Amino acid sequence: MNLEDIKRLLVEGNYEFSFHAQQQRLEEALDINEIEDAIVHNGEILEDYPDDPRGESCLILGFTTTKPVHAVVGWAKKGDNVRGLRVITVYVPQSPKWVDAKTRGA
């Protein structure tokens, strides 16, 4: 996935949140605008998943004013047609799964 395409789709509003991402966003007390800003203004792709059986996706790290945010994004499809971007999950990276915002833990 291309980060510039992801950012463009977010700015255009051509994206959707999965049900899971909505649940995680609320549990993590993340506002939609925080997530958008974190990705658009300082997001970077940490991991790329081109061969994911559910479809191509990637893990993006961005920062709000107070915390790091991870978002897994992929293509929102209907049949074979790409409709835009889908935020699959979103969370604040924490120990023990993450040593820091960029480094996986045990």
Order of alpha helices (4+ residues) and beta strands (2+ residues): alpha-beta-alpha-alpha-beta-beta-beta-beta-beta-beta
